[in-house]
Amino acid sequence: MAANPRRGLEFRWAFNSSSTSSRRRRDDDDDVDDDDNDNDDDSEDLIDIPRSQFSEHGFKSILTYTAHTRLDYGTVICAATNEVGESQDDGMCVFKIVPAGR
């Protein structure tokens, strides 16, 4: 992912495995059933990838990702924030990690 300008630049990489993620109950609504909100924002299910696992080179961030088990397949996303603002859906990187041959 590349972003410009660099002032205040921060990158975020995250992972979502549809096979292991389940809808989390919201603190403000303990009566919500896990299956009740199929239209909820999936960002609740994103797991941040630690900064130690990706590199930043000026205006770019690079993640090398290898799936080792079936739980490692899913969606990897990247986003950036700088002094202009946060990347929107159309400016985010989305990588679908699937087993070979699918």
Phi and psi in radians as a Rosetta constraint file:
Dihedral C 1 N 2 CA 2 C 2 CIRCULARHARMONIC -2.120 0.35
Dihedral N 2 CA 2 C 2 N 3 CIRCULARHARMONIC 2.549 0.35
Dihedral C 2 N 3 CA 3 C 3 CIRCULARHARMONIC -2.543 0.35
Dihedral N 3 CA 3 C 3 N 4 CIRCULARHARMONIC 2.645 0.35
Dihedral C 3 N 4 CA 4 C 4 CIRCULARHARMONIC -2.663 0.35
Dihedral N 4 CA 4 C 4 N 5 CIRCULARHARMONIC 2.348 0.35
Dihedral C 4 N 5 CA 5 C 5 CIRCULARHARMONIC -1.404 0.35
Dihedral N 5 CA 5 C 5 N 6 CIRCULARHARMONIC 2.902 0.35
Dihedral C 5 N 6 CA 6 C 6 CIRCULARHARMONIC -1.418 0.35
Dihedral N 6 CA 6 C 6 N 7 CIRCULARHARMONIC -0.412 0.35
Dihedral C 6 N 7 CA 7 C 7 CIRCULARHARMONIC -1.034 0.35
Dihedral N 7 CA 7 C 7 N 8 CIRCULARHARMONIC 2.195 0.35
Dihedral C 7 N 8 CA 8 C 8 CIRCULARHARMONIC 1.249 0.35
Dihedral N 8 CA 8 C 8 N 9 CIRCULARHARMONIC 0.291 0.35
Dihedral C 8 N 9 CA 9 C 9 CIRCULARHARMONIC -1.270 0.35
Dihedral N 9 CA 9 C 9 N 10 CIRCULARHARMONIC 2.228 0.35
Dihedral C 9 N 10 CA 10 C 10 CIRCULARHARMONIC -2.395 0.35
Dihedral N 10 CA 10 C 10 N 11 CIRCULARHARMONIC 2.416 0.35
Dihedral C 10 N 11 CA 11 C 11 CIRCULARHARMONIC -1.885 0.35
Dihedral N 11 CA 11 C 11 N 12 CIRCULARHARMONIC 2.628 0.35
Dihedral C 11 N 12 CA 12 C 12 CIRCULARHARMONIC -2.365 0.35
Dihedral N 12 CA 12 C 12 N 13 CIRCULARHARMONIC 2.282 0.35
Dihedral C 12 N 13 CA 13 C 13 CIRCULARHARMONIC -2.069 0.35
Dihedral N 13 CA 13 C 13 N 14 CIRCULARHARMONIC 2.454 0.35
Dihedral C 13 N 14 CA 14 C 14 CIRCULARHARMONIC -2.537 0.35
Dihedral N 14 CA 14 C 14 N 15 CIRCULARHARMONIC 2.831 0.35
Dihedral C 14 N 15 CA 15 C 15 CIRCULARHARMONIC -2.261 0.35
Dihedral N 15 CA 15 C 15 N 16 CIRCULARHARMONIC 2.497 0.35
Dihedral C 15 N 16 CA 16 C 16 CIRCULARHARMONIC -2.385 0.35
Dihedral N 16 CA 16 C 16 N 17 CIRCULARHARMONIC 2.130 0.35
Dihedral C 16 N 17 CA 17 C 17 CIRCULARHARMONIC -1.904 0.35
Dihedral N 17 CA 17 C 17 N 18 CIRCULARHARMONIC 1.902 0.35
Dihedral C 17 N 18 CA 18 C 18 CIRCULARHARMONIC -1.095 0.35
Dihedral N 18 CA 18 C 18 N 19 CIRCULARHARMONIC -0.380 0.35
Dihedral C 18 N 19 CA 19 C 19 CIRCULARHARMONIC -1.358 0.35
Dihedral N 19 CA 19 C 19 N 20 CIRCULARHARMONIC -0.360 0.35
Dihedral C 19 N 20 CA 20 C 20 CIRCULARHARMONIC -2.041 0.35
Dihedral N 20 CA 20 C 20 N 21 CIRCULARHARMONIC -0.297 0.35
Dihedral C 20 N 21 CA 21 C 21 CIRCULARHARMONIC -1.485 0.35
Dihedral N 21 CA 21 C 21 N 22 CIRCULARHARMONIC 2.522 0.35
Dihedral C 21 N 22 CA 22 C 22 CIRCULARHARMONIC -2.301 0.35
Dihedral N 22 CA 22 C 22 N 23 CIRCULARHARMONIC 2.737 0.35
Dihedral C 22 N 23 CA 23 C 23 CIRCULARHARMONIC -1.147 0.35
Dihedral N 23 CA 23 C 23 N 24 CIRCULARHARMONIC 2.275 0.35
Dihedral C 23 N 24 CA 24 C 24 CIRCULARHARMONIC -1.561 0.35
Dihedral N 24 CA 24 C 24 N 25 CIRCULARHARMONIC 2.525 0.35
Dihedral C 24 N 25 CA 25 C 25 CIRCULARHARMONIC -1.198 0.35
Dihedral N 25 CA 25 C 25 N 26 CIRCULARHARMONIC 2.487 0.35
Dihedral C 25 N 26 CA 26 C 26 CIRCULARHARMONIC -1.470 0.35
Dihedral N 26 CA 26 C 26 N 27 CIRCULARHARMONIC 2.457 0.35
Dihedral C 26 N 27 CA 27 C 27 CIRCULARHARMONIC -1.037 0.35
Dihedral N 27 CA 27 C 27 N 28 CIRCULARHARMONIC -0.565 0.35
Dihedral C 27 N 28 CA 28 C 28 CIRCULARHARMONIC -1.510 0.35
Dihedral N 28 CA 28 C 28 N 29 CIRCULARHARMONIC 0.019 0.35
Dihedral C 28 N 29 CA 29 C 29 CIRCULARHARMONIC -2.642 0.35
Dihedral N 29 CA 29 C 29 N 30 CIRCULARHARMONIC 1.436 0.35
Dihedral C 29 N 30 CA 30 C 30 CIRCULARHARMONIC -1.233 0.35
Dihedral N 30 CA 30 C 30 N 31 CIRCULARHARMONIC -0.219 0.35
Dihedral C 30 N 31 CA 31 C 31 CIRCULARHARMONIC -1.546 0.35
Dihedral N 31 CA 31 C 31 N 32 CIRCULARHARMONIC -0.005 0.35
Dihedral C 31 N 32 CA 32 C 32 CIRCULARHARMONIC -1.266 0.35
Dihedral N 32 CA 32 C 32 N 33 CIRCULARHARMONIC 2.205 0.35
Dihedral C 32 N 33 CA 33 C 33 CIRCULARHARMONIC -1.453 0.35
Dihedral N 33 CA 33 C 33 N 34 CIRCULARHARMONIC 2.561 0.35
Dihedral C 33 N 34 CA 34 C 34 CIRCULARHARMONIC -0.992 0.35
Dihedral N 34 CA 34 C 34 N 35 CIRCULARHARMONIC -0.534 0.35
Dihedral C 34 N 35 CA 35 C 35 CIRCULARHARMONIC -1.646 0.35
Dihedral N 35 CA 35 C 35 N 36 CIRCULARHARMONIC -0.080 0.35
Dihedral C 35 N 36 CA 36 C 36 CIRCULARHARMONIC -1.291 0.35
Dihedral N 36 CA 36 C 36 N 37 CIRCULARHARMONIC -0.442 0.35
Dihedral C 36 N 37 CA 37 C 37 CIRCULARHARMONIC -2.065 0.35
Dihedral N 37 CA 37 C 37 N 38 CIRCULARHARMONIC 1.136 0.35
Dihedral C 37 N 38 CA 38 C 38 CIRCULARHARMONIC -1.127 0.35
Dihedral N 38 CA 38 C 38 N 39 CIRCULARHARMONIC -0.299 0.35
Dihedral C 38 N 39 CA 39 C 39 CIRCULARHARMONIC -1.707 0.35
Dihedral N 39 CA 39 C 39 N 40 CIRCULARHARMONIC 0.159 0.35
Dihedral C 39 N 40 CA 40 C 40 CIRCULARHARMONIC -1.093 0.35
Dihedral N 40 CA 40 C 40 N 41 CIRCULARHARMONIC 2.801 0.35
Dihedral C 40 N 41 CA 41 C 41 CIRCULARHARMONIC -1.207 0.35
Dihedral N 41 CA 41 C 41 N 42 CIRCULARHARMONIC 2.120 0.35
Dihedral C 41 N 42 CA 42 C 42 CIRCULARHARMONIC -1.183 0.35
Dihedral N 42 CA 42 C 42 N 43 CIRCULARHARMONIC -0.134 0.35
Dihedral C 42 N 43 CA 43 C 43 CIRCULARHARMONIC -1.077 0.35
Dihedral N 43 CA 43 C 43 N 44 CIRCULARHARMONIC -0.358 0.35
Dihedral C 43 N 44 CA 44 C 44 CIRCULARHARMONIC -1.085 0.35
Dihedral N 44 CA 44 C 44 N 45 CIRCULARHARMONIC -0.486 0.35
Dihedral C 44 N 45 CA 45 C 45 CIRCULARHARMONIC -1.617 0.35
Dihedral N 45 CA 45 C 45 N 46 CIRCULARHARMONIC -0.006 0.35
Dihedral C 45 N 46 CA 46 C 46 CIRCULARHARMONIC -1.339 0.35
Dihedral N 46 CA 46 C 46 N 47 CIRCULARHARMONIC 2.403 0.35
Dihedral C 46 N 47 CA 47 C 47 CIRCULARHARMONIC -1.918 0.35
Dihedral N 47 CA 47 C 47 N 48 CIRCULARHARMONIC 2.085 0.35
Dihedral C 47 N 48 CA 48 C 48 CIRCULARHARMONIC -1.120 0.35
Dihedral N 48 CA 48 C 48 N 49 CIRCULARHARMONIC 2.376 0.35
Dihedral C 48 N 49 CA 49 C 49 CIRCULARHARMONIC -1.524 0.35
Dihedral N 49 CA 49 C 49 N 50 CIRCULARHARMONIC 2.201 0.35
Dihedral C 49 N 50 CA 50 C 50 CIRCULARHARMONIC -1.028 0.35
Dihedral N 50 CA 50 C 50 N 51 CIRCULARHARMONIC 2.536 0.35
Dihedral C 50 N 51 CA 51 C 51 CIRCULARHARMONIC -0.956 0.35
Dihedral N 51 CA 51 C 51 N 52 CIRCULARHARMONIC -0.501 0.35
Dihedral C 51 N 52 CA 52 C 52 CIRCULARHARMONIC -1.164 0.35
Dihedral N 52 CA 52 C 52 N 53 CIRCULARHARMONIC -0.243 0.35
Dihedral C 52 N 53 CA 53 C 53 CIRCULARHARMONIC -1.749 0.35
Dihedral N 53 CA 53 C 53 N 54 CIRCULARHARMONIC -0.014 0.35
Dihedral C 53 N 54 CA 54 C 54 CIRCULARHARMONIC -2.363 0.35
Dihedral N 54 CA 54 C 54 N 55 CIRCULARHARMONIC 2.770 0.35
Dihedral C 54 N 55 CA 55 C 55 CIRCULARHARMONIC -1.995 0.35
Dihedral N 55 CA 55 C 55 N 56 CIRCULARHARMONIC 2.708 0.35
Dihedral C 55 N 56 CA 56 C 56 CIRCULARHARMONIC -2.150 0.35
Dihedral N 56 CA 56 C 56 N 57 CIRCULARHARMONIC 2.300 0.35
Dihedral C 56 N 57 CA 57 C 57 CIRCULARHARMONIC -2.309 0.35
Dihedral N 57 CA 57 C 57 N 58 CIRCULARHARMONIC 1.589 0.35
Dihedral C 57 N 58 CA 58 C 58 CIRCULARHARMONIC 1.123 0.35
Dihedral N 58 CA 58 C 58 N 59 CIRCULARHARMONIC -1.986 0.35
Dihedral C 58 N 59 CA 59 C 59 CIRCULARHARMONIC -1.568 0.35
Dihedral N 59 CA 59 C 59 N 60 CIRCULARHARMONIC 0.099 0.35
Dihedral C 59 N 60 CA 60 C 60 CIRCULARHARMONIC -2.162 0.35
Dihedral N 60 CA 60 C 60 N 61 CIRCULARHARMONIC 2.662 0.35
Dihedral C 60 N 61 CA 61 C 61 CIRCULARHARMONIC -2.259 0.35
Dihedral N 61 CA 61 C 61 N 62 CIRCULARHARMONIC 2.429 0.35
Dihedral C 61 N 62 CA 62 C 62 CIRCULARHARMONIC -2.269 0.35
Dihedral N 62 CA 62 C 62 N 63 CIRCULARHARMONIC 2.270 0.35
Dihedral C 62 N 63 CA 63 C 63 CIRCULARHARMONIC -2.064 0.35
Dihedral N 63 CA 63 C 63 N 64 CIRCULARHARMONIC 2.253 0.35
Dihedral C 63 N 64 CA 64 C 64 CIRCULARHARMONIC -1.815 0.35
Dihedral N 64 CA 64 C 64 N 65 CIRCULARHARMONIC 2.059 0.35
Dihedral C 64 N 65 CA 65 C 65 CIRCULARHARMONIC -2.133 0.35
Dihedral N 65 CA 65 C 65 N 66 CIRCULARHARMONIC 2.291 0.35
Dihedral C 65 N 66 CA 66 C 66 CIRCULARHARMONIC -2.248 0.35
Dihedral N 66 CA 66 C 66 N 67 CIRCULARHARMONIC 2.210 0.35
Dihedral C 66 N 67 CA 67 C 67 CIRCULARHARMONIC -1.436 0.35
Dihedral N 67 CA 67 C 67 N 68 CIRCULARHARMONIC 2.225 0.35
Dihedral C 67 N 68 CA 68 C 68 CIRCULARHARMONIC -1.915 0.35
Dihedral N 68 CA 68 C 68 N 69 CIRCULARHARMONIC -0.520 0.35
Dihedral C 68 N 69 CA 69 C 69 CIRCULARHARMONIC -2.279 0.35
Dihedral N 69 CA 69 C 69 N 70 CIRCULARHARMONIC 2.996 0.35
Dihedral C 69 N 70 CA 70 C 70 CIRCULARHARMONIC -1.103 0.35
Dihedral N 70 CA 70 C 70 N 71 CIRCULARHARMONIC -0.411 0.35
Dihedral C 70 N 71 CA 71 C 71 CIRCULARHARMONIC -1.305 0.35
Dihedral N 71 CA 71 C 71 N 72 CIRCULARHARMONIC -0.214 0.35
Dihedral C 71 N 72 CA 72 C 72 CIRCULARHARMONIC -1.512 0.35
Dihedral N 72 CA 72 C 72 N 73 CIRCULARHARMONIC -0.060 0.35
Dihedral C 72 N 73 CA 73 C 73 CIRCULARHARMONIC -1.567 0.35
Dihedral N 73 CA 73 C 73 N 74 CIRCULARHARMONIC 2.476 0.35
Dihedral C 73 N 74 CA 74 C 74 CIRCULARHARMONIC 2.826 0.35
Dihedral N 74 CA 74 C 74 N 75 CIRCULARHARMONIC -2.441 0.35
Dihedral C 74 N 75 CA 75 C 75 CIRCULARHARMONIC -2.121 0.35
Dihedral N 75 CA 75 C 75 N 76 CIRCULARHARMONIC 2.271 0.35
Dihedral C 75 N 76 CA 76 C 76 CIRCULARHARMONIC -1.907 0.35
Dihedral N 76 CA 76 C 76 N 77 CIRCULARHARMONIC 2.263 0.35
Dihedral C 76 N 77 CA 77 C 77 CIRCULARHARMONIC -2.129 0.35
Dihedral N 77 CA 77 C 77 N 78 CIRCULARHARMONIC 2.684 0.35
Dihedral C 77 N 78 CA 78 C 78 CIRCULARHARMONIC -2.330 0.35
Dihedral N 78 CA 78 C 78 N 79 CIRCULARHARMONIC 2.595 0.35
Dihedral C 78 N 79 CA 79 C 79 CIRCULARHARMONIC -2.581 0.35
Dihedral N 79 CA 79 C 79 N 80 CIRCULARHARMONIC 2.817 0.35
Dihedral C 79 N 80 CA 80 C 80 CIRCULARHARMONIC -2.363 0.35
Dihedral N 80 CA 80 C 80 N 81 CIRCULARHARMONIC 2.635 0.35
Dihedral C 80 N 81 CA 81 C 81 CIRCULARHARMONIC -2.280 0.35
Dihedral N 81 CA 81 C 81 N 82 CIRCULARHARMONIC 2.409 0.35
Dihedral C 81 N 82 CA 82 C 82 CIRCULARHARMONIC -2.529 0.35
Dihedral N 82 CA 82 C 82 N 83 CIRCULARHARMONIC -2.930 0.35
Dihedral C 82 N 83 CA 83 C 83 CIRCULARHARMONIC -1.097 0.35
Dihedral N 83 CA 83 C 83 N 84 CIRCULARHARMONIC -0.360 0.35
Dihedral C 83 N 84 CA 84 C 84 CIRCULARHARMONIC -1.375 0.35
Dihedral N 84 CA 84 C 84 N 85 CIRCULARHARMONIC -0.610 0.35
Dihedral C 84 N 85 CA 85 C 85 CIRCULARHARMONIC 2.607 0.35
Dihedral N 85 CA 85 C 85 N 86 CIRCULARHARMONIC -2.859 0.35
Dihedral C 85 N 86 CA 86 C 86 CIRCULARHARMONIC -1.742 0.35
Dihedral N 86 CA 86 C 86 N 87 CIRCULARHARMONIC 2.508 0.35
Dihedral C 86 N 87 CA 87 C 87 CIRCULARHARMONIC -1.097 0.35
Dihedral N 87 CA 87 C 87 N 88 CIRCULARHARMONIC 2.456 0.35
Dihedral C 87 N 88 CA 88 C 88 CIRCULARHARMONIC -1.617 0.35
Dihedral N 88 CA 88 C 88 N 89 CIRCULARHARMONIC 3.051 0.35
Dihedral C 88 N 89 CA 89 C 89 CIRCULARHARMONIC -0.887 0.35
Dihedral N 89 CA 89 C 89 N 90 CIRCULARHARMONIC -0.722 0.35
Dihedral C 89 N 90 CA 90 C 90 CIRCULARHARMONIC -1.335 0.35
Dihedral N 90 CA 90 C 90 N 91 CIRCULARHARMONIC -0.137 0.35
Dihedral C 90 N 91 CA 91 C 91 CIRCULARHARMONIC -1.875 0.35
Dihedral N 91 CA 91 C 91 N 92 CIRCULARHARMONIC 0.040 0.35
Dihedral C 91 N 92 CA 92 C 92 CIRCULARHARMONIC -1.588 0.35
Dihedral N 92 CA 92 C 92 N 93 CIRCULARHARMONIC 2.634 0.35
Dihedral C 92 N 93 CA 93 C 93 CIRCULARHARMONIC -1.559 0.35
Dihedral N 93 CA 93 C 93 N 94 CIRCULARHARMONIC 2.362 0.35
Dihedral C 93 N 94 CA 94 C 94 CIRCULARHARMONIC -2.306 0.35
Dihedral N 94 CA 94 C 94 N 95 CIRCULARHARMONIC 2.132 0.35
Dihedral C 94 N 95 CA 95 C 95 CIRCULARHARMONIC -2.106 0.35
Dihedral N 95 CA 95 C 95 N 96 CIRCULARHARMONIC 2.145 0.35
Dihedral C 95 N 96 CA 96 C 96 CIRCULARHARMONIC -1.593 0.35
Dihedral N 96 CA 96 C 96 N 97 CIRCULARHARMONIC 2.043 0.35
Dihedral C 96 N 97 CA 97 C 97 CIRCULARHARMONIC -1.684 0.35
Dihedral N 97 CA 97 C 97 N 98 CIRCULARHARMONIC 1.975 0.35
Dihedral C 97 N 98 CA 98 C 98 CIRCULARHARMONIC -2.232 0.35
Dihedral N 98 CA 98 C 98 N 99 CIRCULARHARMONIC 2.694 0.35
Dihedral C 98 N 99 CA 99 C 99 CIRCULARHARMONIC -1.075 0.35
Dihedral N 99 CA 99 C 99 N 100 CIRCULARHARMONIC 2.584 0.35
Dihedral C 99 N 100 CA 100 C 100 CIRCULARHARMONIC -1.004 0.35
Dihedral N 100 CA 100 C 100 N 101 CIRCULARHARMONIC 2.461 0.35
Dihedral C 100 N 101 CA 101 C 101 CIRCULARHARMONIC 1.543 0.35
Dihedral N 101 CA 101 C 101 N 102 CIRCULARHARMONIC 0.071 0.35
